[in-house]
Amino acid sequence: MNKLKDFLRAIYSSILVGILTFFWTSAAIICSFIPSLRIKGVNNCAKFWGKSVLGGSGIKIKVIGSENLQPGENYLIIANHRSFLDIYAVLAGSGLNCRMVAKQELAKIPLFGLMLRRSHTIIIDRKNRTQAIKAMQETGKQLKEAGISIVIFAEGTRTTGEKPLGEFKKGAFILAAQLGLSILPITIIGTDKLQPKGSIGIRPGTITLKIDPPLAIPEYRRPSDIRPVAARTHEIIEANILAAREGKL
Protein backbone atom coordinates (compact mmCIF):
# COMPACT_ATOMS: atom_id res chain seq x y z
CA MET A 1 0.00 0.00 0.00
CA ASN A 2 2.81 2.40 0.88
CA LYS A 3 4.57 1.66 -2.41
CA LEU A 4 1.37 2.40 -4.33
CA LYS A 5 0.92 5.64 -2.40
CA ASP A 6 4.52 6.67 -3.14
CA PHE A 7 4.04 5.79 -6.81
CA LEU A 8 0.88 7.87 -7.11
CA ARG A 9 2.50 10.74 -5.22
CA ALA A 10 5.46 10.68 -7.61
CA ILE A 11 3.12 10.82 -10.64
CA TYR A 12 1.09 13.68 -9.12
CA SER A 13 4.21 15.65 -8.18
CA SER A 14 5.76 15.19 -11.63
CA ILE A 15 2.61 16.43 -13.37
CA LEU A 16 2.12 19.31 -10.93
CA VAL A 17 5.72 20.55 -11.16
CA GLY A 18 5.77 20.06 -14.92
CA ILE A 19 2.59 22.05 -15.58
CA LEU A 20 3.41 24.86 -13.15
CA THR A 21 7.00 25.15 -14.36
CA PHE A 22 5.81 25.35 -17.98
CA PHE A 23 3.19 27.97 -17.13
CA TRP A 24 5.38 30.26 -15.01
CA THR A 25 8.39 29.79 -17.29
CA SER A 26 6.29 30.88 -20.27
CA ALA A 27 4.87 33.83 -18.33
CA ALA A 28 8.35 34.93 -17.26
CA ILE A 29 9.66 34.78 -20.84
CA ILE A 30 6.75 36.90 -22.07
CA CYS A 31 7.35 39.43 -19.27
CA SER A 32 11.06 39.57 -20.11
CA PHE A 33 10.26 40.97 -23.58
CA ILE A 34 8.01 43.75 -22.20
CA PRO A 35 10.19 46.62 -20.90
CA SER A 36 7.75 47.66 -18.17
CA LEU A 37 7.49 44.07 -16.88
CA ARG A 38 11.00 42.80 -17.48
CA ILE A 39 12.04 42.99 -13.82
CA LYS A 40 8.83 43.22 -11.81
CA GLY A 41 6.96 40.67 -13.92
CA VAL A 42 9.76 38.11 -13.83
CA ASN A 43 10.14 38.65 -10.06
CA ASN A 44 6.45 37.90 -9.53
CA CYS A 45 6.56 34.84 -11.78
CA ALA A 46 9.42 33.42 -9.71
CA LYS A 47 7.54 33.98 -6.45
CA PHE A 48 4.27 32.51 -7.73
CA TRP A 49 6.11 29.54 -9.23
CA GLY A 50 7.47 28.70 -5.77
CA LYS A 51 4.17 29.35 -4.01
CA SER A 52 2.09 27.34 -6.47
CA VAL A 53 4.37 24.30 -6.41
CA LEU A 54 4.44 24.23 -2.61
CA GLY A 55 0.76 25.05 -2.21
CA GLY A 56 -0.25 22.43 -4.77
CA SER A 57 1.84 19.89 -2.87
CA GLY A 58 0.13 20.65 0.43
CA ILE A 59 3.15 22.41 1.91
CA LYS A 60 2.98 25.43 4.21
CA ILE A 61 5.87 27.80 4.95
CA LYS A 62 6.68 29.08 8.42
CA VAL A 63 8.98 32.11 8.37
CA ILE A 64 10.99 33.16 11.43
CA GLY A 65 12.97 36.40 11.42
CA SER A 66 11.34 38.34 8.58
CA GLU A 67 11.87 41.46 10.70
CA ASN A 68 15.59 41.13 9.93
CA LEU A 69 15.00 42.17 6.33
CA GLN A 70 15.57 45.84 5.53
CA PRO A 71 13.05 47.36 3.07
CA GLY A 72 14.63 48.14 -0.27
CA GLU A 73 17.82 46.17 0.44
CA ASN A 74 19.13 43.29 -1.60
CA TYR A 75 21.51 40.66 -0.32
CA LEU A 76 23.64 37.70 -1.16
CA ILE A 77 21.63 34.92 0.45
CA ILE A 78 23.51 31.90 1.77
CA ALA A 79 21.29 28.89 2.49
CA ASN A 80 21.70 25.22 3.27
CA HIS A 81 20.67 22.72 0.61
CA ARG A 82 19.10 19.28 1.16
CA SER A 83 16.26 19.14 -1.40
CA PHE A 84 14.98 20.60 -4.68
CA LEU A 85 12.22 22.12 -2.53
CA ASP A 86 14.79 24.56 -1.11
CA ILE A 87 14.54 26.59 -4.33
CA TYR A 88 10.75 26.94 -4.10
CA ALA A 89 10.95 27.68 -0.38
CA VAL A 90 13.33 30.62 -0.78
CA LEU A 91 11.42 32.07 -3.74
CA ALA A 92 8.06 31.73 -2.00
CA GLY A 93 8.93 32.46 1.62
CA SER A 94 11.80 34.94 1.80
CA GLY A 95 9.76 37.92 0.60
CA LEU A 96 12.71 38.99 -1.54
CA ASN A 97 13.16 39.26 -5.29
CA CYS A 98 15.73 36.54 -5.94
CA ARG A 99 17.75 34.83 -8.62
CA MET A 100 19.64 31.59 -8.19
CA VAL A 101 22.99 30.39 -9.41
CA ALA A 102 22.21 27.61 -11.91
CA LYS A 103 24.44 25.00 -13.48
CA GLN A 104 25.02 25.22 -17.22
CA GLU A 105 23.13 21.98 -17.92
CA LEU A 106 19.83 23.59 -16.87
CA ALA A 107 20.27 26.33 -19.48
CA LYS A 108 20.13 23.65 -22.22
CA ILE A 109 16.56 22.63 -21.33
CA PRO A 110 14.15 23.98 -23.98
CA LEU A 111 12.09 26.96 -22.82
CA PHE A 112 13.38 26.70 -19.24
CA GLY A 113 16.89 27.57 -20.40
CA LEU A 114 15.57 30.60 -22.28
CA MET A 115 13.81 31.76 -19.13
CA LEU A 116 17.03 31.42 -17.13
CA ARG A 117 18.92 33.57 -19.63
CA ARG A 118 16.16 36.17 -19.99
CA SER A 119 15.75 36.49 -16.19
CA HIS A 120 19.47 37.15 -15.59
CA THR A 121 19.96 33.95 -13.66
CA ILE A 122 23.67 33.37 -13.01
CA ILE A 123 24.56 30.39 -15.20
CA ILE A 124 27.87 28.71 -14.47
CA ASP A 125 29.94 25.86 -15.84
CA ARG A 126 31.02 24.02 -12.71
CA LYS A 127 33.93 22.47 -14.60
CA ASN A 128 35.25 25.87 -15.73
CA ARG A 129 36.23 27.98 -12.73
CA THR A 130 37.24 30.99 -14.85
CA GLN A 131 33.86 31.07 -16.62
CA ALA A 132 31.98 30.58 -13.35
CA ILE A 133 33.76 33.51 -11.68
CA LYS A 134 33.21 35.77 -14.69
CA ALA A 135 29.50 34.87 -14.91
CA MET A 136 28.95 35.50 -11.21
CA GLN A 137 30.71 38.86 -11.35
CA GLU A 138 29.06 40.16 -14.53
CA THR A 139 25.51 38.90 -13.94
CA GLY A 140 25.80 39.59 -10.21
CA LYS A 141 26.50 43.25 -10.94
CA GLN A 142 23.40 43.45 -13.14
CA LEU A 143 21.25 41.88 -10.43
CA LYS A 144 22.56 44.26 -7.79
CA GLU A 145 21.76 47.25 -9.98
CA ALA A 146 18.24 45.88 -10.49
CA GLY A 147 17.72 45.47 -6.73
CA ILE A 148 17.57 41.68 -6.90
CA SER A 149 19.10 39.40 -4.27
CA ILE A 150 21.32 36.48 -5.22
CA VAL A 151 20.78 33.03 -3.72
CA ILE A 152 23.73 30.66 -3.41
CA PHE A 153 23.68 27.23 -1.80
CA ALA A 154 27.26 27.50 -0.59
CA GLU A 155 27.69 23.77 0.04
CA GLY A 156 27.73 23.38 -3.75
CA THR A 157 25.37 20.39 -3.77
CA ARG A 158 22.58 18.85 -1.72
CA THR A 159 23.80 17.41 1.58
CA THR A 160 22.49 14.06 2.78
CA GLY A 161 22.85 11.97 5.92
CA GLU A 162 23.13 13.00 9.55
CA LYS A 163 25.77 15.66 9.00
CA PRO A 164 23.84 18.91 9.50
CA LEU A 165 25.79 21.03 7.03
CA GLY A 166 28.54 20.60 4.48
CA GLU A 167 31.57 22.84 4.10
CA PHE A 168 30.96 26.18 2.43
CA LYS A 169 32.72 27.13 -0.77
CA LYS A 170 34.33 30.56 -0.49
CA GLY A 171 33.33 31.86 -3.93
CA ALA A 172 29.96 33.11 -2.69
CA PHE A 173 31.56 35.26 -0.02
CA ILE A 174 34.17 36.63 -2.40
CA LEU A 175 31.35 37.59 -4.78
CA ALA A 176 29.48 39.35 -1.96
CA ALA A 177 32.59 41.34 -1.11
CA GLN A 178 33.22 42.30 -4.73
CA LEU A 179 29.61 43.44 -5.19
CA GLY A 180 29.34 45.11 -1.79
CA LEU A 181 26.39 42.96 -0.69
CA SER A 182 25.67 41.90 2.89
CA ILE A 183 25.36 38.18 3.59
CA LEU A 184 21.86 37.07 4.58
CA PRO A 185 21.90 33.63 6.27
CA ILE A 186 18.72 31.65 5.63
CA THR A 187 18.27 28.23 7.20
CA ILE A 188 15.81 25.89 5.49
CA ILE A 189 14.26 23.23 7.72
CA GLY A 190 12.14 20.26 6.70
CA THR A 191 12.56 20.03 2.93
CA ASP A 192 14.62 16.84 3.13
CA LYS A 193 11.71 15.11 4.87
CA LEU A 194 9.18 16.25 2.24
CA GLN A 195 11.31 15.49 -0.82
CA PRO A 196 14.57 13.70 -0.03
CA LYS A 197 17.42 13.72 -2.52
CA GLY A 198 16.67 11.17 -5.23
CA SER A 199 12.90 11.26 -4.67
CA ILE A 200 10.33 12.55 -7.19
CA GLY A 201 7.28 12.52 -4.96
CA ILE A 202 6.59 15.54 -2.73
CA ARG A 203 4.92 14.96 0.64
CA PRO A 204 2.66 17.52 2.34
CA GLY A 205 3.97 19.23 5.48
CA THR A 206 5.63 22.40 6.71
CA ILE A 207 8.89 24.06 5.75
CA THR A 208 10.52 26.51 8.15
CA LEU A 209 12.68 29.39 6.95
CA LYS A 210 14.85 30.99 9.62
CA ILE A 211 16.14 34.39 8.47
CA ASP A 212 18.98 35.71 10.60
CA PRO A 213 20.27 39.31 10.67
CA PRO A 214 22.47 40.29 7.70
CA LEU A 215 26.23 40.09 8.13
CA ALA A 216 28.40 42.92 6.82
CA ILE A 217 31.01 41.75 4.37
CA PRO A 218 34.55 43.18 4.66
CA GLU A 219 36.48 44.76 1.82
CA TYR A 220 38.08 41.97 -0.18
CA ARG A 221 41.81 42.00 -0.89
CA ARG A 222 42.76 38.38 -0.19
CA PRO A 223 40.92 35.11 0.68
CA SER A 224 41.67 35.49 4.38
CA ASP A 225 39.53 38.66 4.47
CA ILE A 226 36.29 36.76 4.07
CA ARG A 227 37.06 33.68 6.18
CA PRO A 228 35.58 35.10 9.42
CA VAL A 229 32.21 35.98 7.84
CA ALA A 230 32.11 32.63 6.02
CA ALA A 231 32.78 30.81 9.28
CA ARG A 232 30.16 32.89 11.11
CA THR A 233 27.54 32.19 8.43
CA HIS A 234 28.23 28.45 8.63
CA GLU A 235 28.02 28.59 12.42
CA ILE A 236 24.63 30.35 12.35
CA ILE A 237 23.01 27.97 9.87
CA GLU A 238 24.46 24.84 11.51
CA ALA A 239 23.22 25.99 14.94
CA ASN A 240 19.72 26.51 13.54
CA ILE A 241 19.67 23.04 11.98
CA LEU A 242 20.78 21.44 15.26
CA ALA A 243 18.23 23.49 17.22
CA ALA A 244 15.47 22.29 14.87
CA ARG A 245 16.52 18.66 15.38
CA GLU A 246 16.13 19.20 19.12
CA GLY A 247 12.71 20.76 18.66
CA LYS A 248 13.92 24.21 19.72
CA LEU A 249 13.11 26.00 16.47
N, C-alpha and C positions, 0 to 999 in steps of 0.2 A: 504493500500500500504506500509506504514512504517513497519507494522508487518511482511509482506512478505519479505521486504528487510532485516529486522533484522534476520528473520528465515534463509534466504539464506546466509547471512553473517556468522551466527553461524555455518552453515554446512560447508561453505568454510574454516573458521578459524579452525574448528575441524580437517578437513582433512589435511589442510596445516601443522598445528602444529604436528599432528600425524605422517605424512610422514617424515617431517624434523627431528623430534625428534628421530624417529626410525633410520633414515639414519645416523645422526651424533652421536647417541648413539652407534650404531654398529661400526662406524669408530673409535670412541674413545676407545672402548673395544679392537679392533684389535691393535691399536697403543699401548695400555697399555701392551701388551704382547711382543712388540718389543723393546728391550733395548734402541736402538738409537732413538726411537720415543716416549718413554713412557712419557716424560714430554712435549717436544716440540709439538709432534703430538696431544696429548690430549689438550694442550693449544689452538692450532689452531682449533681443532674441536669445542671447547667451543665458540670461537669467531665467527666462521662461522655459528654455530647453531643460535646464537643471531642475526647475520646479516641477515641470510636467512629468519628467521621467520619475522623479522621486514620488510625487503625488500619485501617479498612476500605478506605482509599485507598492503603495500603502505605507510609505515612509514619511515620518514627521521629522522636522529638524528643531532641535533645542539649541539656542544660541546663548552662550554665557560670555559677558564681557563686551557687548556691542558698544557700551559707553566709552570704550577705549579708542574708538574710531573718531578721528577729527574730521568734521565736515569740510569737504573740498580738497582733502589730502589724498594723494595716492602713494602706494607703498610697494615694496618688494616683499611679497608674502612668502614666508617659508612654512611649509606644512609637512606633516608626516604622510606616508603613503602606504596603504595596505590593501586597497581595493580600487576598481574603476569608479566606484561610487564616490570616491573622494573628489573627483572632478565636478560632478553634479552638486555635491554638498557645498563646495566653496562658491560655485557660481550662484547657487540658489540661496545660501544662508549668510554669506558674509556681508551682503548689503553693498558691496563694492563693484565697480565696473572692472572686470578682470580679463586678462588674456593669459593663456598657459604657454609653457614651452613645450613644443611638440616634436617628436622624432620625425625625421625626413620621410619615413615609410608611410606615415599617415597622410602626407601631402600628395601621395600618388593615388589615393582613393578617389574615384570619380565623384564630382560634385563636392564631397566633403573637403577634398584637398583645395579646391577653388575657394571654398569658404574660408579655410585657414589662411590662404594667401591674401584674400580680400579683407579679412578682419585684422590684419597685422599681427597674427599669431607668430611667435618666434619659432621658426622651423630650423632645427639643427640636425646635422649629420653627426651622430655620436661616435663615428669612426674617424672623423676629421676634426681635430681639436681647433685648428686654425679657423675653419669655416664656422664652427659652433660659436667661438668667441666673437667673430666678426658679426654674425647674425644677431647675437644677443646684444651687442653694443649698438648696432645700427637700428634694429627694430625696437630695442628697448628705449632708445632716445625718442623715437616717434611716439611710442606709447606714453612716455612721461609727458611729452608736450601736449598730448591729447587728454591728459588727466586720467589715464587708465593704469590700474595696478597690475603688476606682473606676479604670476603665481609660479613658484618653482618647488617641486618636491625634491628637496636637497639630498635625499638618500640616493637618488638616481634611478631607483626601481622600487617596485612594491616589496615591502619587507614581510616575511612570513615567520611563523614559529613563535616561541615565547619571548624572544628578544624584543623589548619594547620599541627600540628605535635603532636604525642603522647609522653608520657614520655619515656625516654630512660632507658633500663635496664643496670645496671652497669657492668654485666659480660663481655661485649665486651671490655670495657676499662681496666678492670683488666687483661684480656687476653693480650691486647696490651702491658701493662706494664710488664707482666711476660715474654713475648717474645721479648721485646725491639723493638717493631714496632711503628712507628709514626702513628697517626690517620690522615686519609685522608677523610675530609668531602665531600661527593658528594650529591648534591641536584638533585632529579629527578622531572622534571616538565612535566605534560601533560598526563602521562600514565593513570590516573584515568578517563580522558575524552575519551580515545581511547579504554580502556577495564576496565570498572568499576568493583569493587568487585561484584561477583555473576554473571557476564556476560561471555558468551562464545565467542560471536562475537567480532572481532577486527576491529575497524574503522581506515581508513587511516588518516594520519596527521603528526604532528611533535612532537618529544620528545626532550626536552632540558636537557642536563646534565651540571650542574654548578660544576666545580671542584675547590675547594678553597685550599689555601696553606696548607701543612701538619702541624699538631700540634704535638710538641714534647710531649712525655708521660713521667711523672715523675717516679722515682723509686717507686715501690709499697711495702709498709709495712703494710698499713691499708686502709680500704675503703675510708677514708677521703682524702687520697693522690690523688685519681683520680677524685674526685668530681669537681674541677675547670675545668679540661679539658673536662669532660663530659658535664658540663654546657655550656662551650664555644662552643662545637660542636653542641649542641642543638640550641644555640642562632644563630649560623651561618646558619644552615639549615632552621630554622624557618624564619629568616629574608629573605632568598632567596625565600622561598615559598610566603611570603607576598608581596615581591617586584614583583614577577611574576604575582600575582593576580591584582596588580596595573598597570601592563603593563610596568614595569621598568626593566624587565629582558629579 
